[in-house]
Amino acid sequence: MIELRPSWLRDYLECPLRFRLRHRDRLGPKGLPASPGLSLGNSLHAALAALHRVAQPAAMPAEALLRHHWQRVGYTSAQEEARYFALALHALRRYQAEIVPPLGQVLGTEVYLARVVVSSGRRLGLAGRVDRITRLPDGTLEVLDYKAKANGQLPAPTVLARDLPTFLYYLLARVTYPAQPRVVIAQLNLFTLDKVTVDYDPAELATNKADLLSLADELERHAFAERLGAHCAYCPVRSQCPAYASEAQLSAL
């Protein structure tokens, strides 16, 4: 069985060798290196998950909630940490004021989904963690992904609709909640509260399914060649990449 996660798939699409080294050979660090942006994003995600578990989320003291879930790693100084904390607190308070309570019924936050899908005898094990799942008033199931980008950047709907890692969330939701008549995928920027939503049409569903099966073919062929680019600068397994090896056999050059 081929196992896929959205983050694993992003690694593969950026560099197949990185996928193999990280998720097949289990080399390099398990997560991303500590950084202010990563700690801020993780802190906000944890605070928002906790926020939706209380009876009156709009009345929850935002600063106390954020401090309880604040991750302090990755900052170069107390001043830098304070600046990021203020940025996160502003985002959390605005979320409380404008998003809480959300439209519809929140079914879960930080929900881990894992299911198997089958096509022509091939089994694909899919798994991923969803930031928020909401049943909207019309019965639609909304699978929401938080984005903590201070620049407010979000993909266009047409781009998101062709994003294969995002499509895995759709498949997981469809299998996990078969009674829901409709599933949409959305991304919410936590700083601007801008939102982009994808409601897959039949052509987009067919294209994404075909792309997923094509990728599964590549994985079965062990197509793990390195793909060089700007992403190499922050690759967590760069030291294991042949393109960056400190030694090489003269006969092979």
C-alpha positions in Angstrom: 0.0 0.0 0.0 1.2 3.5 -0.9 1.0 5.9 2.0 0.5 9.6 1.4 0.1 12.7 3.5 -0.4 16.2 2.2 3.0 17.4 3.5 4.7 14.3 2.1 3.1 15.0 -1.2 4.3 18.6 -1.2 7.8 17.2 -0.6 7.5 14.8 -3.6 6.2 17.5 -5.9 9.0 19.8 -5.0 11.8 17.2 -5.0 11.2 13.4 -5.3 14.5 12.6 -3.7 13.6 14.7 -0.6 10.4 12.6 -0.3 12.4 9.4 -0.4 15.0 10.5 2.1 12.5 12.0 4.6 9.5 9.6 4.3 10.9 6.4 3.0 14.5 6.4 4.5 13.5 8.4 7.6 16.5 10.7 7.4 16.8 14.2 8.6 14.7 16.0 11.3 11.1 15.0 11.7 9.8 18.5 11.4 10.8 21.9 10.0 13.6 23.8 11.7 12.5 26.2 14.5 11.7 29.7 13.3 9.6 32.7 14.4 7.1 32.1 11.6 6.7 28.4 12.4 6.3 29.0 16.1 3.8 31.7 15.6 1.8 29.6 13.2 1.8 26.6 15.6 0.8 28.7 18.5 -2.1 30.2 16.7 -3.3 26.8 15.4 -3.2 25.4 19.0 -5.0 28.4 20.4 -7.8 28.3 17.8 -8.3 24.6 18.4 -8.7 25.2 22.1 -10.9 28.2 21.4 -13.5 26.2 19.6 -13.7 23.6 22.5 -15.1 26.1 25.1 -18.7 26.9 25.5 -18.3 30.6 25.0 -15.4 31.2 22.6 -16.1 34.9 22.1 -15.7 35.5 25.8 -12.4 33.6 26.2 -9.5 35.9 27.3 -7.4 36.0 24.2 -4.1 36.9 25.8 -4.3 34.1 28.4 -5.3 31.6 25.8 -2.4 32.5 23.5 0.2 32.5 26.3 -0.9 29.1 27.3 -0.2 27.8 23.8 2.7 30.0 23.0 5.8 28.3 21.5 9.0 30.1 22.4 11.5 28.4 20.2 13.1 29.9 17.2 13.2 33.6 18.3 16.6 35.4 18.3 15.7 37.8 21.1 13.0 38.7 23.6 12.2 41.7 21.5 11.6 39.6 18.5 9.4 37.2 20.4 7.4 40.1 21.9 6.8 41.5 18.4 5.5 38.2 17.1 3.4 37.6 20.1 1.7 41.0 19.6 1.1 40.1 15.9 -0.5 36.7 16.9 -2.6 38.3 19.7 -4.0 40.9 17.2 -4.9 38.0 14.8 -6.5 36.0 17.6 -8.6 38.9 18.9 -9.8 39.7 15.4 -10.7 36.1 14.7 -12.8 36.1 18.0 -14.5 39.3 17.0 -15.3 38.4 13.3 -15.3 34.6 13.0 -16.6 33.4 16.4 -19.2 31.9 16.5 -18.6 30.5 12.9 -21.4 30.0 10.5 -22.6 26.5 11.1 -21.6 23.7 13.5 -18.0 23.0 14.2 -17.6 19.2 14.1 -13.9 19.2 15.2 -10.6 21.0 15.3 -7.2 19.5 14.7 -9.0 16.4 13.4 -6.7 13.6 12.3 -8.2 11.6 9.4 -6.8 8.4 8.0 -8.6 6.2 5.4 -7.8 3.9 2.5 -9.0 4.5 -1.1 -8.8 1.8 -3.7 -8.5 2.0 -7.5 -8.1 -1.0 -9.8 -6.7 -3.0 -6.9 -4.2 -0.4 -5.9 -4.6 0.7 -2.3 -3.7 4.3 -1.2 -3.4 5.0 2.5 -4.3 8.7 3.0 -3.9 10.6 6.2 -3.8 14.2 7.3 -4.7 16.6 10.1 -7.5 19.1 9.4 -7.5 22.5 11.2 -11.3 22.8 11.4 -14.3 20.9 10.0 -17.7 22.7 10.0 -21.1 21.6 8.9 -22.6 24.7 7.2 -26.3 25.6 7.5 -27.1 24.1 4.1 -25.5 20.8 5.0 -22.2 21.4 3.2 -19.1 20.1 4.9 -16.4 22.7 5.0 -12.8 21.5 5.5 -10.8 24.5 6.6 -7.0 25.0 6.6 -5.6 28.0 8.5 -2.8 29.9 6.9 -0.6 32.2 9.1 1.0 34.3 6.4 1.3 37.9 7.5 1.4 39.1 3.9 -2.2 37.8 3.4 -1.2 35.6 0.5 -3.7 32.9 -0.5 -3.8 30.9 -3.8 -6.5 31.7 -6.4 -9.4 29.3 -6.4 -8.3 27.9 -9.8 -4.8 27.2 -8.4 -6.1 25.6 -5.2 -8.5 23.4 -7.2 -5.5 21.8 -8.9 -3.4 21.5 -5.8 -3.0 17.7 -5.3 -2.0 17.8 -1.5 -5.2 19.9 -0.9 -7.2 17.3 -2.8 -6.2 14.6 -0.3 -8.1 16.5 2.3 -11.2 16.4 0.1 -10.9 12.6 -0.4 -10.4 12.1 3.3 -13.5 14.1 4.2 -15.6 12.4 1.5 -14.7 8.9 2.9 -15.0 9.9 6.6 -18.3 11.7 6.2 -20.1 9.8 3.5 -23.5 11.1 4.5 -22.6 14.7 3.7 -24.0 15.7 0.3 -21.3 18.2 -0.5 -17.7 18.9 0.6 -15.8 22.1 0.0 -12.2 22.9 0.8 -11.2 26.3 2.1 -8.1 28.2 3.3 -8.4 31.1 5.8 -5.6 33.7 6.3 -5.5 34.3 10.0 -4.1 37.9 9.7 -6.4 39.3 7.0 -9.3 36.8 7.4 -9.5 36.5 3.6 -10.8 33.2 2.5 -10.6 31.1 -0.6 -13.0 28.1 -1.2 -13.0 25.3 -3.7 -16.1 23.4 -4.7 -14.7 20.8 -7.1 -16.6 20.4 -10.3 -16.7 17.0 -12.2 -13.8 18.0 -14.5 -11.6 19.0 -11.6 -12.4 15.9 -9.7 -11.5 13.7 -12.7 -8.3 15.6 -13.3 -7.1 15.4 -9.7 -8.0 11.7 -9.5 -6.0 11.0 -12.6 -3.0 13.1 -11.3 -3.1 11.2 -8.0 -3.0 7.8 -9.8 -0.2 9.0 -12.1 1.8 10.0 -9.0 1.1 6.6 -7.5 2.6 5.1 -10.7 5.7 7.2 -10.2 6.1 6.1 -6.6 5.7 2.4 -7.6 8.5 2.9 -10.1 10.7 4.5 -7.4 11.1 7.7 -9.4 13.1 9.6 -6.8 15.5 11.8 -8.8 16.6 15.0 -7.2 15.0 18.2 -8.5 17.2 21.2 -7.9 15.9 24.7 -7.3 15.5 27.5 -4.8 14.0 25.1 -2.3 17.4 23.4 -1.9 18.5 26.3 0.3 16.2 25.2 3.1 16.0 21.4 2.4 16.2 19.4 5.7 18.0 16.5 4.0 20.4 18.5 1.8 23.4 16.9 3.4 22.2 13.5 2.0 21.6 14.8 -1.5 24.1 13.7 -4.2 24.0 17.1 -5.8 25.5 18.6 -2.6 27.9 15.8 -1.7 31.4 16.9 -0.6 33.0 14.0 -2.5 32.4 12.4 -5.9 34.0 9.6 -7.8 36.2 11.0 -10.6 35.2 8.1 -12.9 31.5 9.1 -12.5 32.0 12.7 -13.7 
